[in-house]
Amino acid sequence: MPQGRRAKKSGPGRRSRTLQSEALLRFPGGVNSPVRAFRAVGGEPVWIERGAGAMLRDVDGRRYVDYVLSWGALILGHADRAVVEAVRNAALDGLGFGANHRLELELARLIQKLYPTLQRFRFVNSGTEAVMSAIRLARAFTGRETIVKFAGGYHGHADLLLAEAGSGVATCGLPGSAGVPAAVVANTLTAAYNDLESVEAALDSPAGPVAAVIVEPVAGNMGCIPPAPGFLQGLRDLTRRRRALLIFDEVMTGFRIARGGAVERYGVEPDLITLGKIMGGGLPAAAYGGRADILRLIAPQGPVYQAGTLAGNPVAMAAGAATLRHLISDRGFYRRLESATTRLAQGLREAAARAGAVCQVQSVCGMLTVFFSAQPVENYRGAKTSDTARFARFHRTLLDQGVYWPPSQYEAAFLSGAHGDAALRQTLRAAAAAFAAAAGRVSARPPRAGARP
Ligand SMILES: *Cc1c(COP(=O)(O)O)cnc(C)c1O
């Protein structure tokens, strides 16, 4: 990437501010997805010009080490050469056909190599769609209507899952969403993550027999919260006993926390799995699937309707396939990703301790959160005890120091294979200043993360 200046002044540069003032007149809140507005950290967004590897450059020429990585999609970093080349080659043959194309099978083979439990699956365009379809399928298969999700779990913005949701819903401090009929979420029960008793209570609730429990196997949309030992296996046992399906929403964790995601890392087999983000290599692609006897119900084979004009788009398939090919052929990839994550987490803990900032750094391979909380965070209730004013100061200082950190306490930071020693060192230097700012008592009335936009 061409040379750029390191951020010096506080806040976005002049070009970013100009573009943002125009965007405010065109998009609600000036953004096309809520957390991008930076409201929870009391700042204004910078506008991105381009990315290369671990680095971003904004329209004012400032450079940042990126820990958002398109919200986790870019496990190889920005503009990976092989991925871009695959996209270019696919595009030259046509942008889409709405008909079968060889690239759908190419990506399917790679996905099934890493997720052998996906006996059948279908491509869709977003994680939201994947989850929505998986729930419809689970309800049809079991003949039951009630579903169980976890408080702080985020599964996209389908109506039925906007109850105590994480990600942007948590960031905006909303209990759910306006516009969702009470009847639609009446069949959605919530349990506490890492608390099997609360799951058992939901499964036995008078609300009716449960069709499915859906879980992010590593919670990532209330910040990064690893599963307690035995939690995922406990979910498997409880659901099996009640003849409810277990759905792993691996839209974030798939191909991130291990090649075969949580299924491989924790050795627990769900009935259905949803994938997204990394599997599209940066382009819009997602999937849902699992046991063949369940997927048999999907139209045209069965009575559960689900369709997509752009599903299996060849350019997106090509980007996903190039990404997975890299992850498969590079044998040391996850060992390096894990060790970079551990080094960053440990460096952040030491920087926080030196600055006297009270926080918990929680991580699993390739994902990480700094919670400004006094106790380890195990669920949504714990996540909400974090001092979001301190997080906001931490975030603003990082940005000023050239580190693009997710602009919410409730979003995980991601690493890619492109985050090498230099990027980590720069991050830890910036973190020293950011923790000092977080620990400091003086601040100009930091915004509450829960402030309604
Ligand atoms: C990002 C995410 C989704 C939603 O995916 P979209 O592509 O944004 O619709 C669903 N579930 C999880 C766990 C996610 O992280």
The ligand as a Gaussian input file, in Angstrom:
#p B3LYP/6-31G(d) Opt

LIG

0 1
 C      -22.660000     -11.862000      11.474000
 C      -23.504000     -12.899000      12.096000
 C      -24.777000     -13.213000      11.608000
 C      -25.457000     -12.416000      10.532000
 O      -24.821000     -12.483000       9.311000
 P      -25.155000     -11.368000       8.194000
 O      -24.378000     -11.830000       7.025000
 O      -24.720000     -10.057000       8.771000
 O      -26.626000     -11.407000       7.968000
 C      -25.443000     -14.287000      12.158000
 N      -24.899000     -14.997000      13.156000
 C      -23.690000     -14.722000      13.655000
 C      -23.138000     -15.570000      14.751000
 C      -22.962000     -13.647000      13.160000
 O      -21.778000     -13.348000      13.702000

